């Protein structure tokens, strides 16, 4: 690279967005500019550095070795600029600005969203954008600032801590149990019908808990989201694994073999280390760490076991 190069922040900002978005059009949407503007600024940056930063192909743009080397420095500059702007904005007692949060569908819907009012009331200038996707949103592409996932990032400059333990149990509707052979032990499950995640769901092997219980389970309905699976279980389509906060407050479900089937998974809280320097991100991070998911889960599990 050309050591004499001196860039304004704008060039690096366009570089960062293209690295995260992967295509000129996606980066342009995120920045609110024409894709030709990004291409022009990137060309200028590459000429100044004397090296290509992206390999351009039909599917988009991927970082070259030089681009990979530049990325952490550009991210550090971005973080320093955001922190400086926050400092220059004054020592506010409350957090302000937008925080993008990625979370599993039902965790975000059933547990997180109802808990938000105190956070937003205490920080009236804070905004939360919650992404509930059939896949876990990417921290690396800065699609979100904080992510709640079933496994921590494998590598990178992230902070990751366990958030809460999920307890999965096997549920069925009263109608399903009345219409099928009784289930007295785990060995009886072999002849039953099951609801599960779609097998190509890109959320990792952590969701393949049904295979831990039954050899070659007969899946009659699969879905990428847990809410659809819950609806299928309520409709009597089959048996399915859920955490206690998934079923609605009023339901007609029973926990099957509660003393035998108890699968545990851990939800992780992760964020890029540099973003945790920002007050708005730290406030949401601390709020999430203070969520009490265990109480709600235990209460819902007890109710389901009684079939209320």
PAVO-801822 format. One record per residue: residue in one letter; x, y, z of N, C-alpha, C in turn. Coordinates in pm, whole numbers, padded with zeros to 5 digits, always signed. Each point is the difference from the previous one (the first is absolute). Example, Ala and Ser with C-alpha at 12.3 -4.5 7.8 and 13.67 -1.06 7.14 Angstrom:
residues 2
a+01319-00569+00780-00089+00119+00000+00090+00120+00000
s-00035+00105-00072+00082+00119+00006-00077+00109+00073
END
This chain:
residues 308
x+00083-00120+00000-00083+00120+00000+00087+00125+00000
x-00056+00106-00046+00070+00128-00005-00004+00064+00137
x+00115+00005+00067+00004+00052+00137-00025+00150+00004
x+00010+00066-00115-00019+00145-00003-00147+00038-00016
x-00086-00100-00014-00141+00031-00025-00064+00067+00120
x-00079+00103-00025-00075+00068+00106-00145+00010-00045
x-00089-00072+00068-00139-00006-00041-00087+00084+00091
x-00110+00051-00057-00103+00052+00089-00084-00118+00045
x-00078+00020+00106-00077-00111+00057-00101-00055-00100
x-00048+00085-00091-00104-00043-00093+00041-00121-00083
x+00124-00002-00050+00044-00114-00081-00005-00129+00081
x+00048+00005+00122+00002-00119+00084-00141-00041+00041
x-00088+00096+00013-00139-00031+00033-00064-00082-00113
x+00024+00041-00123-00052-00076-00113+00064-00139-00007
x+00129-00006+00029+00069-00129+00002-00062-00093+00104
x-00026+00051+00119-00057-00081+00106-00139-00052-00037
x-00083+00085-00053-00136-00043-00033-00001-00106-00110
x+00089+00014-00097+00006-00101-00106+00053-00132+00056
x+00097+00008+00089+00054-00122+00062-00110-00072+00078
x-00089+00075+00064-00105-00060+00083-00119-00046-00084
x-00035+00078-00101-00120-00033-00079+00028-00104-00107
x+00120+00001-00057+00035-00101-00099-00032+00036-00143
x-00091+00097-00022-00032+00044-00136-00010+00152-00001
x+00023+00058-00116-00011+00146-00014-00141+00048+00027
x-00099-00074-00050-00139+00043+00017-00041-00003+00148
x+00039-00106+00070-00035-00010+00142+00070+00109+00081
x+00126+00026-00030+00072+00105+00071-00061+00137-00030
x-00042+00020-00124-00062+00128-00036-00130+00021+00075
x-00080-00106+00016-00124+00013+00076+00028+00038+00145
x+00102-00062+00059+00032+00026+00139+00049+00143+00020
x+00068+00055-00100+00056+00134+00012-00091+00108-00058
x-00101-00041-00076-00090+00097-00060+00062+00077-00114
x+00087-00067-00079+00065+00065-00115-00016-00090-00122
x+00043+00049-00115+00001-00081-00121+00116-00099+00003
x-00020-00117-00059+00108-00098+00001+00121+00049-00077
x-00022+00088-00098+00113+00056-00075+00088+00088+00088
x-00059+00061+00100+00078+00082+00094+00097-00087+00078
x-00050-00116+00046+00086-00091+00075+00111-00052-00090
x-00033-00037-00123+00101-00052-00093+00107+00105-00026
x-00042+00125-00018+00096+00107-00029+00093+00025+00119
x-00057+00005+00121+00082+00026+00118+00094-00119+00028
x-00048-00121-00026+00085-00116+00020+00116-00001-00099
x-00028+00035-00125+00107+00008-00100+00106+00100+00044
x-00044+00113+00053+00095+00101+00046+00085-00053+00116
x-00063-00071+00091+00073-00055+00114+00102-00104-00046
x-00040-00087-00090+00091-00104-00048+00117+00060-00078
x-00026+00102-00078+00109+00064-00075+00097+00069+00095
x-00054+00061+00103+00087+00069+00097+00086-00099+00077
x-00057-00115+00034+00074-00102+00073+00089-00084-00090
x-00029+00002-00128+00081-00075-00094-00026-00150+00002
x-00121-00039+00043-00031-00143+00005-00150-00019-00002
x-00050-00107-00065-00145-00027+00005-00041-00047+00139
x-00116+00045+00044-00053-00036+00131-00111-00104-00009
x-00058-00014-00120-00110-00095-00020+00023-00080-00128
x-00041-00124+00004-00014-00079-00122-00146+00012-00042
x-00022+00051-00119-00136+00019-00050-00040-00120-00084
x-00115-00055+00030-00051-00114-00075-00150+00014-00014
x-00059-00093-00070-00142+00013-00033-00088+00006+00126
x+00040-00072+00104-00081-00004+00121+00022+00117+00094
x+00099+00084-00027+00025+00114+00087+00148+00030+00011
x+00042+00043+00118+00139+00039+00023+00051-00067+00127
x+00118-00059-00009+00064-00059+00118+00136+00066+00022
x+00040+00010+00125+00124+00067+00034+00122-00077-00051
x+00095+00073-00055+00130-00058-00032+00082-00009+00129
x+00120-00052-00011+00088-00006+00117+00029+00140+00053
x+00018+00095-00091+00023+00139+00043-00124+00057+00067
x-00117-00034-00054-00124+00048+00061-00020-00056+00139
x+00035-00129+00018-00009-00061+00131+00094+00069+00099
x+00117+00040-00048+00096+00067+00087-00048+00140+00038
x-00070+00066-00092-00048+00136+00027-00122+00001+00092
x-00080-00106-00005-00129-00001+00070+00009+00033+00149
x+00086-00065+00080+00001+00033+00143+00042+00144+00027
x+00085+00057-00083+00041+00139+00020-00116+00095-00030
x-00077-00032-00106-00116+00083-00032-00105-00010+00109
x-00019-00121+00054-00097-00017+00108+00043+00075+00125
x+00130+00000+00028+00050+00074+00116-00022+00149-00017
x+00020+00051-00122-00025+00141-00026-00147+00033+00017
x-00086-00089-00051-00144+00021+00014-00041+00005+00146
x+00052-00094+00077-00034-00004+00142+00049+00125+00072
x+00123+00043-00030+00054+00120+00064-00082+00123-00036
x-00045+00009-00126-00080+00113-00043-00135+00001+00071
x-00063-00115+00010-00129-00008+00068+00013+00037+00148
x+00108-00049+00063+00022+00032+00141+00027+00149+00019
x+00076+00058-00092+00029+00143+00009-00127+00083-00015
x-00086-00038-00096-00125+00072-00020-00088-00010+00124
x+00001-00119+00063-00079-00018+00121+00053+00089+00112
x+00133+00008+00012+00061+00084+00104-00028+00147-00025
x+00011+00042-00126-00023+00140-00033-00146+00038+00016
x-00087-00101-00005-00142+00027+00019-00036+00034+00143
x+00099-00008+00088-00026+00034+00139-00015-00125+00085
x+00014+00017+00126-00011-00111+00095-00146-00021+00038
x-00075-00061-00093-00141-00026+00028-00014-00105+00110
x-00100+00018+00080-00029-00100+00104-00065-00123-00061
x-00061+00014-00118-00068-00111-00064+00064-00030-00135
x-00030-00116-00053+00054-00041-00130-00090+00054-00110
x+00060+00023-00117-00077+00047-00115+00053-00064-00126
x-00086-00007-00101+00039-00057-00128-00062-00137-00022
x+00035-00060-00114-00057-00128-00043+00092-00115+00036
x-00056-00106+00056+00073-00125+00024-00075-00111-00073
x+00073-00070-00086-00059-00110-00076+00031-00131+00072
x-00106-00073+00027+00011-00122+00081-00055-00118-00078
x+00077-00106-00010-00045-00123-00064-00030-00105+00103
x-00111-00070-00013-00039-00100+00100-00087-00107-00064
x-00003-00119+00059-00092-00103-00047-00144+00050+00007
x-00081-00053-00088-00137+00048-00020-00081+00005+00129
x-00008-00111+00072-00089-00006+00114+00061+00070+00122
x+00130-00011+00019+00066+00074+00107-00028+00149-00016
x+00015+00050-00123-00023+00142-00024-00145+00040+00016
x-00091-00089-00037-00142+00032+00003-00062-00019+00138
x+00026-00115+00061-00065-00035+00126+00070+00060+00122
x+00134+00003-00002+00075+00037+00120+00057+00140-00006
x+00067+00034-00110+00070+00128-00008-00094+00119-00017
x-00084-00004-00102-00083+00117-00031-00089+00044+00117
x-00069-00092+00069-00082+00045+00113+00081+00063+00114
x+00131-00028+00004+00083+00055+00108+00059+00136-00033
x-00019+00051-00122+00066+00122-00045-00052+00132+00061
x-00128+00013+00037-00048+00131+00044+00087+00071+00104
x+00045-00065+00108+00083+00074+00097+00130+00054-00061
x+00062-00078-00089+00123+00046-00065-00026+00124-00084
x-00107-00002-00079-00029+00112-00089-00053+00121+00076
x-00069-00024+00109-00046+00112+00082+00116+00069+00069
x+00099-00077+00043+00117+00057+00067+00095+00068-00099
x-00012-00036-00129+00087+00058-00104-00087+00045-00117
x-00068+00113+00013-00099+00041-00100+00057+00028-00138
x+00132+00020-00011+00061+00026-00132+00061-00127-00059
x-00022-00113+00064+00053-00128-00048-00104-00068-00090
x+00048-00061-00109-00087-00077-00089+00056-00141-00016
x-00090-00098-00004+00040-00139-00018-00054-00050-00133
x+00086-00059-00080-00043-00069-00123+00026-00148+00021
x-00107-00079+00006+00010-00142+00030-00015-00082-00127
x+00100-00079-00032-00002-00086-00119-00030-00142+00044
x-00114-00049-00043-00041-00138+00029+00004-00074-00133
x+00108-00072-00022+00024-00059-00131+00000-00152+00009
x-00027-00068-00112+00010-00145-00001+00145-00049+00011
x+00092+00091+00000+00140-00033+00026+00051+00102+00100
x+00116-00027+00060+00053+00096+00094+00068+00111-00077
x-00034+00127+00029+00062+00112-00071+00149+00008+00030
x+00072+00065-00091+00145-00001+00005+00057+00118+00078
x+00085-00031+00097+00076+00105+00067+00114+00048-00090
x+00059-00093-00074+00116+00035-00083-00036+00106-00104
x-00119-00008-00057-00043+00097-00100-00065+00123+00063
x-00002+00005+00133-00063+00108+00075-00148+00014-00037
x-00060-00114-00036-00144-00003-00024-00074+00034+00129
x+00061-00038+00112-00052+00035+00132+00117+00043+00087
x-00031+00073+00108+00102+00042+00096+00018-00104+00111
x-00109-00066+00036+00001-00103+00104-00079-00119-00053
x+00048-00120+00030-00070-00120-00047-00024-00096+00116
x-00118-00060+00001-00032-00109+00092-00008-00126-00085
x+00089-00095+00027+00013-00119-00085+00014-00125+00086
x-00008-00115-00066+00014-00128+00069+00145-00044+00013
x+00092+00075-00056+00143-00029+00017+00077+00129-00015
x+00112+00014+00069+00078+00124-00008+00075+00007-00132
x+00045+00118-00042+00082+00011-00122+00124-00088+00012
x+00033-00069-00109+00114-00092+00003+00133+00075+00004
x+00004+00118-00059+00125+00077-00006-00034+00146-00024
x+00096+00085+00028-00020+00143-00025+00011+00081+00127
x-00010+00131-00017+00016+00094+00111-00136+00027+00064
x-00052-00102+00070-00132+00009+00061+00008-00026+00150
x-00098+00053+00071-00024-00037+00138-00122-00089+00000
x+00010-00117+00064-00113-00095+00004-00014-00055+00140
x-00124+00000+00051-00027-00052+00134-00126-00086-00006
x-00011-00104+00085-00125-00075+00007-00112+00090+00051
x-00116-00007-00064-00112+00085+00039-00099-00076+00088
x-00047-00113-00046-00090-00082+00082-00002-00142-00055
x-00041-00092+00085-00012-00139-00040-00143-00029-00042
x-00015-00061-00117-00131-00038-00050-00028-00146+00033
x-00120-00027+00044-00041-00137+00031-00106-00041-00102
x+00033-00098-00083-00093-00050-00101-00067-00126+00052
x-00133-00005-00014-00076-00119+00034-00093-00037-00114
x-00053-00122+00005-00083-00051-00109-00147+00031+00030
x-00065+00068-00096-00139+00042+00017-00092-00074-00097
x-00126-00012+00041-00105-00056-00086-00133+00063+00040
x-00095+00001-00091-00134+00045+00033-00078-00117+00060
x-00104+00032+00077-00086-00105+00051-00063-00080-00114
x-00037+00068-00108-00063-00067-00113+00095-00102-00063
x+00128+00037-00015+00096-00093-00058+00015-00123+00089
x+00017+00022+00130+00019-00113+00092-00121-00093+00003
x-00119+00057-00014-00122-00082+00002-00012-00086-00126
x+00060+00045-00110-00017-00069-00128+00114-00097-00032
x+00104-00006+00084+00116-00084-00031+00035-00091+00116
x+00090-00092-00027+00041-00097+00101+00058+00070+00122
x-00023-00054+00119+00051+00065+00121+00152+00004+00004
x+00051+00100+00070+00146+00017+00013+00034-00015+00148
x+00059-00115+00033+00034-00027+00140+00151+00010+00025
x+00078-00013-00107+00145+00011+00012+00056+00050-00133
x+00128+00033-00001+00060+00054-00121-00005-00101-00115
x+00002-00126+00029-00005-00102-00106-00131+00005-00078
x-00108+00052+00061-00129+00009-00069-00003+00110-00106
x+00100+00088-00002-00001+00113-00094+00022-00043-00145
x+00059-00116-00020+00037-00043-00136-00119-00003-00095
x-00119-00027+00047-00114-00010-00090-00080+00128-00014
x+00052+00112+00049-00077+00124+00000+00046+00099-00107
x-00082+00102-00018+00023+00104-00100+00060+00123+00069
x+00089+00070-00073+00072+00110+00063-00003+00129-00081
x+00007+00109+00074+00016+00135-00054+00143+00042+00034
x+00069+00065-00094+00141+00032+00023+00041+00119-00085
x+00124+00043+00020+00058+00102-00088+00021-00058-00139
x-00015+00085-00102+00036-00041-00135+00146-00044+00001
x+00029-00113-00065+00132-00060+00014+00111+00080-00066
x-00035+00092-00089+00103+00084-00060+00006+00138+00065
x-00065+00014+00118+00004+00128+00070+00144+00035+00034
x+00048+00118-00045+00142+00034+00019+00029+00056+00138
x-00045-00068+00105+00023+00049+00136+00087-00095+00081
x+00059-00100-00066+00098-00083+00068-00057-00130+00055
x+00092-00089+00037-00037-00132+00050-00060+00006+00140
x+00009+00114+00067-00055+00011+00136-00151-00023+00001
x-00067+00018-00114-00145-00017-00006-00042-00142-00035
x+00093-00088-00017-00034-00137-00039-00019-00088+00123
x-00072+00053+00099-00018-00073+00125-00095-00118-00014
x-00090+00002-00100-00094-00112-00016+00074-00130-00029
x+00111+00010-00073+00077-00120-00034+00067-00060+00124
x+00010+00078+00107+00054-00054+00125-00101-00089+00071
x-00127+00015-00036-00106-00072+00070-00050-00122-00074
x-00005+00010-00134-00062-00104-00080+00091-00032-00119
x+00014-00129-00029+00073-00040-00120-00089+00016-00122
x+00046+00079-00097-00076+00025-00124-00143+00043+00030
x-00020+00113+00069-00136+00045+00032-00083+00025-00126
x-00129-00033+00009-00092+00020-00111-00050+00145+00003
x+00067+00087-00074-00036+00142-00004-00112+00021-00101
x-00115+00044+00047-00113+00024-00091-00018+00149-00028
x+00063+00084+00081-00007+00144-00023+00129+00063+00051
x+00064+00081-00087+00120+00073+00041-00017+00146-00041
x+00065+00087+00077-00008+00144-00028+00128+00066+00047
x+00032+00113-00061+00122+00071+00038-00017+00079+00128
x-00126+00021+00044-00026+00078+00120-00072-00080+00106
x+00027+00035+00127-00060-00074+00111-00148+00031+00018
x-00046+00120-00033-00141+00033+00016-00087-00088-00089
x+00046-00025-00123-00075-00089-00090-00001-00142+00054
x+00112-00043+00058+00004-00133+00059-00098-00010+00117
x-00006+00103+00083-00092+00001+00113-00144-00011-00049
x-00033+00074-00105-00135-00006-00055-00032-00140-00051
x+00100-00067-00060-00021-00136-00051-00021-00098+00115
x+00074+00018+00108-00017-00089+00116-00139+00023+00062
x-00041+00127+00010-00133+00030+00054-00109-00059-00088
x+00022-00006-00131-00100-00053-00093-00006-00152+00000
x+00090-00064+00076-00003-00145+00008+00073-00071-00111
x+00085+00073-00073+00072-00063-00111+00103-00100+00049
x+00064+00030+00112+00102-00090+00052+00058+00050+00130
x+00097-00075+00052+00074+00037+00120+00112+00095-00039
x+00038+00088+00090+00109+00091-00031+00071+00053+00123
x+00128+00033-00018+00082+00054+00108-00012+00152+00004
x-00021+00054+00120-00008+00145+00019+00054+00038+00136
x+00041+00127+00013+00030+00055+00131-00130+00048+00064
x+00002+00022+00130-00124+00030+00072-00065+00131-00035
x+00076+00097-00056-00063+00128-00031-00057+00006-00142
x+00008-00111-00074-00053+00001-00137-00152-00007-00004
x-00065-00094+00071-00146-00007-00008-00064+00129+00049
x-00112+00040-00061-00071+00121+00047-00052-00018+00141
x-00041+00110+00064-00046-00007+00139-00117-00096+00015
x-00091+00001-00096-00112-00093+00002+00025-00108-00105
x+00022-00122+00046+00027-00108-00095-00056-00131+00054
x-00002-00099-00089-00055-00131+00035+00107-00106-00027
x+00119+00022+00057+00113-00087-00026+00043-00071+00127
x+00061-00115-00018+00050-00083+00110+00147-00029-00024
x+00080+00003+00106+00138-00044-00009+00004-00152+00009
x+00061-00063-00099+00007-00145-00009+00129-00050+00065
x-00010-00099+00084+00115-00059+00069+00089+00108+00064
x-00057+00084+00084+00078+00111+00057+00120-00045+00082
x-00004-00120+00056+00111-00049+00082+00110-00066-00083
x-00029-00029-00126+00097-00069-00086+00062+00090-00105
x-00076+00097-00048+00047+00081-00113+00024+00143+00049
x+00125+00038-00001+00039+00132+00049+00130+00038-00070
x-00009+00073-00111+00116+00038-00080+00036+00145+00031
x+00127+00025+00024+00043+00136+00036+00088+00059-00111
x-00021+00127-00023+00083+00079-00091+00028+00135+00065
x+00108+00064-00040+00037+00130+00056-00017+00108-00105
x-00066+00109+00037-00003+00119-00084+00119+00088+00036
x+00068+00049-00103+00118+00084+00019-00028+00144-00043
x+00060+00092+00069-00008+00142-00033+00136+00044-00052
x+00003+00057-00121+00127+00037-00064-00009+00138-00063
x+00114+00067-00004+00009+00131-00065+00145+00026-00038
x+00024+00076-00107+00137+00041-00031+00058+00080+00116
x+00123-00031+00038+00060+00064+00117+00005+00152-00015
x+00024+00048-00121+00011+00146-00016-00134+00070+00019
x-00111-00068-00034-00130+00065+00016-00042+00014+00145
x+00055-00085+00086-00036+00009+00141+00058+00125+00066
x+00083+00073-00073+00048+00130+00050-00110+00105-00006
x-00103-00025-00083-00106+00097-00019-00106-00016+00108
x-00042+00112+00055-00094-00005+00113-00130-00069-00037
x-00055+00030-00117-00128-00058-00037+00008-00152-00011
x+00113-00051-00048+00017-00145-00011+00021-00061+00138
x+00079+00067+00084+00023-00053+00135-00129-00006+00080
x-00086+00102-00014-00125+00003+00075-00090-00117-00039
x-00011-00027-00129-00083-00111-00045+00064-00133+00040
x+00131-00009-00010+00073-00120+00042-00028-00031+00147
x+00012+00101+00086-00023-00021+00143-00146-00036+00028
x-00091+00061-00075-00141-00033+00014-00025-00147-00033
x+00058-00047-00110-00019-00138-00040+00057-00097+00104
x+00114+00034+00054+00061-00086+00101-00084-00007+00127
x-00083+00101+00020-00086+00001+00117-00134-00067-00019
x-00029-00045-00122-00128-00067-00025-00009-00129+00081
x-00114-00023+00059-00021-00122+00077-00090-00093-00082
x+00063-00081-00083-00077-00092-00082-00037-00128+00073
x+00073-00032+00107-00023-00129+00066-00135-00007+00069
x-00043+00111+00061-00127-00002+00073-00116-00025-00094
x-00005+00078-00109-00109-00018-00095+00000-00138-00061
x+00120-00053-00029+00007-00133-00059-00053-00105+00096
x+00041+00010+00128-00043-00101+00096-00151+00005+00021
x-00055+00122+00007-00145+00012+00019-00076-00058-00117
x+00045+00031-00120-00070-00051-00117+00010-00153-00007
x+00117-00055+00036+00018-00145-00005-00094-00068+00098
x-00013+00056+00121-00088-00061+00100-00144+00002-00048
x-00043+00112-00059-00137+00009-00050-00023-00103-00109
x+00097-00013-00091-00017-00094-00111-00008-00143+00051
x+00079-00029+00104-00002-00136+00054-00138-00035+00054
x-00071+00100+00050-00134-00023+00055-00106+00005-00109
x+00040+00044-00119-00096+00007-00110-00099+00113+00015
x+00040+00108+00072-00092+00112+00021+00013+00101-00110
END
